[in-house]
Amino acid sequence: MFTVRLTPIYLLIFIILNSPFSILHSFAQSPTDLPPINKVYVDGIQSVKLTPAGVNFGQPVIQLNSGEKLVLTFDDLLQKDRFLKYTLIHCTHNWQYSPLNQIEYLDGFYEDLINDYSFSFNTIVPYTKFRLTFPTPEMRLTKSGNYLLVVYDETIDNPVLTRRLMVVEPQQAAIKGNVTWAQDVQYRSSKQQVDFTVYSGAYSIRNPAMYLHATILQNGRWDNAIEGLTYRTVKPGEYGFNFDNLNKNVFNGVNDFRTFDIRTLRSTADRITSINFDNRINQAYVMEDLARPWGAYVTNRTLNGYCFYANQDFSGENTEDYVLVHFTLRCDFQVEEGDLYVFGELTDWQIDPKAKLAFNPDNNYWESGFYCKQGYYNYIYLFVPKKSKQINDTYIEGNHWETPNNYTILIYLQEEGTSYDKLIGFTTASIND
């Protein structure tokens, strides 16, 4: 037997080439064919959340070089053997892949493992919970703007899920927002108008008509986001996004979200009429809902469509079980040329086929049932016309300017001499502010 002794330089090369995070493995990912949207690509992935560390809900926004973290959590109900990795891809203000290479906005590795996982305990429905806290010392962000988080199984060609997130500059432009009823008389009772002024501060903005853009989100939703707004008025250092009655910055007020509570399975809680264990499945029945397209607005403070997971019956991590939740909707009018869906964070803010309601001619109700993790939930009902994906959130719920929706305002700037959109301002506003 003989021994090969490597000199220090060859030993270093050997270690690098055989490391799972070697340069060969950590190549700069080019933009993929994945659309830069929030989406789950494989069956069995549920309860996806991306929030700032330490909170149950909130916009996935952090400040560059601040030490702030985002936390991604999700459950795998199929519990397949997966070798999960993730990467981050920079995007433009209007969610196209930016021209930057990963080496220009990531310091360290260009992909990393998701190795923080745990298993459900004492649940009827077993699952594996994955958790990712980032940025990390191994993958640091060096530029602000929009990012797409891509989680994949071994290679990026096997995507598991994607999430949008935003990174804001440490020195931010000030934003003063104001939410009122719509200025256009025909929409005054139903729509909300979001006006705001941006104070550029230390930013020198040249050609703002081309390079200064604003995005408005209602309750964190991307399906009805208003993107690409440009300023209407300007003073030295002030850019006004006040559109009067042009209706470029108006949203449906819709109505307060409906609620239900399944944090306990030992007794009925908020708007749960019964709980049982049938066919080895925990099942919960939500109180009958009534379509409310007309009538006066009645306030009911909610979480604006969000949910959080909790178990009041048992303590400990991952004790929340999955429950088959049944929904019943009564419509005192004919629903034609379209379909109805349950909608909210419980459906990942998507038109989810599992959440589609079917008409039951035996009782004249619209019904649906799908799995939800134990917790507290908000939801509304959507109408989607046939052969369309256009969401109508007022068909069942009605439309009121008084609804206390939350609005997120994002300000982007492409500075002279650069090729990417910085996120230079971020704030939230509400009708009650």
Buried (B, 14 or more C-beta within 10 A) or exposed (E): EEEEEEEEEEEEEEEEEEEEBEEEEBEEBEBBEBEBEBBBBBEBBBBBBBBBEEEBBBBBBBBBBEEBBBBBBBBBBEEEEBEBBBBBBBBBBBBEBBEBBBEBBBEBBBBBBBEEEEEBEEBEBBBBBBEBEBBEEBBBBBBBBBBBBBBBBEEBEBBBBBBBBBBBBEEBBBBBBEBEBBBBEEBBBBBBBBBBBBBBEEBEBEEBEEBBBBBBBBBBBBBBBBBEBBBBEBEEBBBBBBBEBEBBBBBBBBBBBBBBBBBBBEEBBEBBEEBEEEEEBBBBBBBEBEBBBEEEBEEEEBBBBBBBBBBBBBEEEBBBBBBBBBBBBEBEEEBEEBBBBBBBBBBBBBBBEEBBBEEEEEEEBBEBBBBBBBBBBBBBBBBBBEEEEEBBBBBBBBBBBBBBBBBBBBBBBBBEEEEBBBBBBBBBBEBEE
